[in-house]
């Protein structure tokens, strides 16, 4: 199985999402994002519910709402509310045996490295969406993209074809870096501007 560096990539994605959310200027939550139908606030609501789904798939229960029609449940302090969810997800993954071969996820059971990378992919890509939408110079790192890519190669085409949850992959120039290549594979324009 390809190396996704397991829990390390999930921790990195959660840290990235926290940093981006903390840096959103107060008046920027209504900004347009690369997710053409959603504002920065809607992307954060979606990402929060998605992460909740990854944690609750392990511990039992269901998210607050449908991640594709998320309730606007952000409090006056979006960072604190997000942090509570991310801590729950991290604790759920940390409690799993390192050799877990069938970790429950919203996408079905996956071996632990892929399950952690799936949650990481969701967190990191939506962090990037919010960062570029709100004018933050916080790009997706090459290291994080490299850790996510094996899972993306394993799963995204199936999700795109079966559920239309990703736009068609975009072409990238030869020599593109890991982050640019991953974003394009996930249907995003790596050079998107508001």
C-alpha positions in Angstrom: 0.0 0.0 0.0 1.2 3.5 -0.8 2.6 5.5 2.1 0.3 8.3 3.3 2.2 8.8 6.6 -1.0 8.0 8.4 -1.8 10.2 11.4 1.0 12.7 10.6 -0.8 13.9 7.4 -4.1 14.3 9.3 -2.4 16.3 12.0 -0.8 18.5 9.4 -4.1 19.1 7.6 -5.9 19.9 10.8 -3.2 22.4 11.7 -3.5 24.0 8.3 -7.3 24.3 8.6 -6.9 25.9 12.1 -4.4 28.4 10.9 -6.5 29.4 7.9 -9.7 29.8 9.9 -7.9 31.8 12.6 -6.6 34.2 9.9 -9.9 35.0 8.2 -10.6 38.7 8.5 -13.9 39.4 10.3 -15.6 40.8 7.2 -14.4 38.1 4.8 -16.7 35.1 5.7 -19.0 36.1 2.8 -16.2 35.9 0.2 -16.6 33.8 -2.9 -14.4 30.6 -3.0 -13.2 28.1 -5.6 -16.3 26.1 -4.7 -18.3 28.3 -7.0 -21.6 27.9 -5.2 -20.3 28.6 -1.7 -18.9 31.4 0.4 -16.0 31.0 2.8 -18.5 30.6 5.6 -20.3 27.8 3.7 -17.1 26.0 3.0 -16.1 26.1 6.6 -19.6 24.8 7.6 -19.1 22.0 5.1 -15.6 21.2 6.2 -16.6 21.1 9.9 -19.5 18.7 9.2 -17.2 16.5 7.0 -14.6 16.3 9.8 -17.4 15.5 12.3 -18.4 12.7 10.0 -14.9 11.2 10.0 -14.7 11.2 13.8 -18.2 10.0 14.4 -17.8 7.1 11.8 -15.3 5.7 14.3 -17.0 6.6 17.6 -20.6 6.2 16.6 -23.2 8.8 15.8 -24.0 11.1 12.9 -22.9 14.6 12.0 -25.1 17.6 12.9 -26.3 18.0 9.3 -25.7 16.9 5.7 -22.2 18.2 4.7 -23.5 19.1 1.2 -26.3 21.1 2.7 -24.7 22.1 6.0 -26.5 24.1 8.7 -24.9 27.5 9.3 -23.9 26.6 12.8 -20.8 28.7 13.2 -20.6 30.6 16.5 -19.1 34.0 17.1 -15.8 32.2 17.4 -15.5 29.8 14.4 -12.0 28.8 15.5 -13.2 27.5 18.8 -16.0 25.6 17.3 -13.8 24.0 14.6 -11.1 23.2 17.2 -13.7 21.2 19.2 -14.5 19.1 16.2 -10.9 18.6 15.1 -9.9 17.5 18.6 -12.7 14.9 18.6 -11.5 13.6 15.2 -7.9 13.4 16.3 -8.8 11.5 19.5 -10.9 9.0 17.5 -8.0 8.3 15.1 -5.4 8.2 17.9 -7.5 5.5 19.7 -7.2 3.1 16.7 -4.7 0.3 16.5 -1.8 1.3 14.2 -2.5 -1.8 12.0 -6.3 -1.1 11.6 -7.2 -2.5 8.1 -10.9 -1.4 8.1 -11.4 2.0 9.7 -15.0 3.2 9.2 -15.2 6.4 7.2 -18.0 8.3 5.5 -16.5 6.8 2.3 -16.7 3.2 3.6 -14.0 1.3 5.4 -10.4 2.0 4.6 -7.0 0.9 6.0 -5.9 3.4 8.6 -3.3 5.3 6.5 -6.0 5.9 3.8 -8.7 6.7 6.3 -6.6 9.4 7.9 -5.5 10.7 4.5 -9.1 10.9 3.4 -10.0 13.1 6.4 -6.8 15.1 5.8 -7.6 15.6 2.1 -11.0 17.1 3.0 -9.5 19.4 5.7 -6.5 20.6 3.7 -8.3 21.3 0.4 -11.1 23.2 2.1 -8.4 25.1 4.1 -6.9 26.1 0.8 -10.3 27.1 -0.6 -10.8 29.4 2.4 -7.2 30.8 2.3 -7.4 31.9 -1.3 -10.9 33.2 -0.9 -9.9 35.4 2.0 -6.6 36.7 0.6 -4.3 34.7 2.9 -0.8 33.8 1.8 -1.2 30.3 3.3 -0.7 27.8 0.4 -1.1 24.1 0.6 2.3 22.7 1.3 4.2 20.3 -0.9 4.6 18.0 2.0 1.0 17.9 2.8 0.0 17.4 -0.8 2.5 14.6 -1.1 1.0 12.8 1.9 -2.5 13.1 0.5 -1.9 12.2 -3.1 -1.8 8.4 -2.7 -5.3 8.5 -1.2 -6.5 10.9 -3.9 -5.2 8.6 -6.7 -6.9 5.6 -5.0 -10.3 7.2 -4.4 -11.0 10.5 -6.2 -11.9 9.2 -9.7 -14.4 6.8 -8.2 -16.0 9.6 -6.1 -16.0 12.0 -9.0 -17.6 9.4 -11.3 -20.1 8.0 -8.8 -21.1 11.0 -6.8 -19.9 14.1 -8.7 -18.3 15.5 -5.6 -15.2 16.8 -7.5 -15.1 18.9 -10.7 -13.2 17.3 -13.6 -9.5 17.2 -13.2 -7.6 20.1 -14.7 -4.4 20.0 -16.7 -1.2 21.2 -15.1 2.0 22.2 -16.9 4.9 19.8 -16.9 7.0 20.2 -13.8 4.1 21.4 -11.6 4.7 20.9 -7.9 2.8 18.4 -5.7 0.4 21.0 -4.3 -0.5 22.4 -7.7 -0.9 19.0 -9.2 -3.2 17.7 -6.3 -5.4 20.8 -6.5 -5.8 20.4 -10.2 -6.5 16.7 -9.9 -9.3 17.6 -7.4 -10.8 19.9 -10.0 -9.5 23.2 -8.7 -7.7 26.0 -10.5 -4.4 26.1 -8.5 -4.1 29.8 -9.5 -7.7 30.8 -8.6 -8.3 34.4 -7.5 -11.4 36.0 -6.1 
